[in-house]
Amino acid sequence: MRNPFPKIGKVIKYDLKHSSKRLIPLYGVLLALGLLVGLCISPDRQAELISNGSATSTAMRYRDFITFSIFMLYIVFSCVAFVMTIVSIARRFKQSMLEEEAYMNLSLPVTMGEHLWGKFITGFIWMFICCIVTFVSELFCLIRLGLTDIVKQVFAELPDFNAELSVYNLSIAKIFWIGMMVMVAATCFIITLIYVVNSFGLIIKSRRSFWKVLIIVGLFYINGWIFRLVPVFETGVIPDAMVGAAVFRTFGLFSLILVLISAVYFAVTQYMFTKKLNLD
């Protein structure tokens, strides 16, 4: 039986190397902006106003305006980094599987499943890196506000917060794992949605952009009906001790549906590229 992991690893290595040329500088700018925001924010703003008086009020307002502008730029760029990560994943898939680069890639001794799994894992890696970089950049924003003290205070209040959650049969650890479960499922859904929409381009010969938008709208409409299977609960209706179980049931089923939809999207993509791809 053939071992697919070496081939998948090569696909991942090649795609990471190619995508990093665009995404690494993007993440570097995001980190730099977070650090710049952290260095611009003054922890003793009120004390400075009192000590300097009105003589430097114009300069202070000018500095505040610059700080606010940099902070807003950071917020916008954080959203841009996330969107560009998704766009880069989609663009890389299209380049390597549907455009001129596909002639070289698909002529290699790698099966279609290995290609798709390699690209799926690569997309997952970039989404994970994007989340980590965004989180680190947010920490940079707190450098001059006493990041160490803030972290210590947060950890000091965790036991009290955990005790409050225990009333609802929840804990910080449970909430963390629920969040991770939903994030992983949502990431799988986003990546496979990109792949399945592009796979329909194999059978669409004209006005592809229009049809792709229509396919996305149709898929989301169908998914909306499927998500109606997820039970909705109200905290005021059920006993507090049952809230934790209800939360697990709701988000667990939501994540399961996302994973199942992702599996269907992946299977359709593999079928389309195996049966409908024609590079002639």
HUTA-V851747 format. One record per backbone hydrogen bond with DSSP energy under -0.5 kcal/mol. NH is the residue of the N-H (numbers start at 1). CO is the residue of the C=O. Records with the same first field share a line. If there is no record, write none. Layout:
BEGIN
NH->CO  CO
END
This chain:
BEGIN
4->2
8->4
9->5
10->6
11->7
12->8
13->9
14->10
15->11
16->12
17->13
18->14
19->15
20->16
21->17  18
22->19
23->19
24->20
25->20
26->22
27->23
28->24
29->25
30->26
31->27
32->28
33->29
34->30
35->31
36->32
37->33
38->34
39->35
40->36
41->37
43->41
45->42
48->44
49->45
50->46
51->47
52->48
53->49
55->52
57->54
60->56
61->57
62->58
63->59
64->60
65->61
66->62
67->63
68->64
69->65
70->66
71->67
72->68
73->69
74->70
75->71
76->72
77->73
78->74
79->75
80->76
81->77
82->78
83->79
84->80
85->81
86->82
87->83
88->84
89->85
90->86
91->87
92->88
93->89
94->90
95->91
96->92
97->93
98->94
99->94
101->95
102->95  99
103->100
104->100
105->101
106->102
107->104
108->105
110->108
115->111
116->112
117->113
118->114
119->115
120->116
121->117
122->118
123->119
124->120
125->121
126->122
127->123
128->124
129->125
130->126
131->127
132->128
133->129
134->130
135->131
136->132
137->133
138->134
139->135
140->136
141->137
142->139
143->140
144->38
145->142
146->143
147->143
150->146
151->147
152->148
153->149
154->150
155->151
156->152
157->153
158->154
159->155
161->157
162->158
163->159
164->160
165->161
166->162
167->163  164
168->165
169->166
170->165
175->171
176->172
177->173
178->174
179->175
180->176
181->177
182->178
183->179
184->180
185->181
186->182
187->183
188->184
189->185
190->186
191->187
192->188
193->189
194->190
195->191
196->192
197->193
198->194
199->195
200->196
201->198
202->199
203->200
204->200
205->203
211->207
212->208
213->209
214->210
215->211
216->212
217->213
218->214
219->215
220->216
221->217
222->218
223->219
224->220
225->221
226->222
227->223
228->225
229->226
230->227
237->234
238->234
242->239
243->240
244->168
246->242
247->243
248->244
249->245
250->246
251->247
252->248
253->249
254->250
255->251
256->252
257->253
258->254
259->255
260->256
261->257
262->258
263->259
264->260
265->261
266->262
267->263
268->264
269->265
270->266
271->267
272->268
273->269
274->270
275->271
276->272
277->272
END
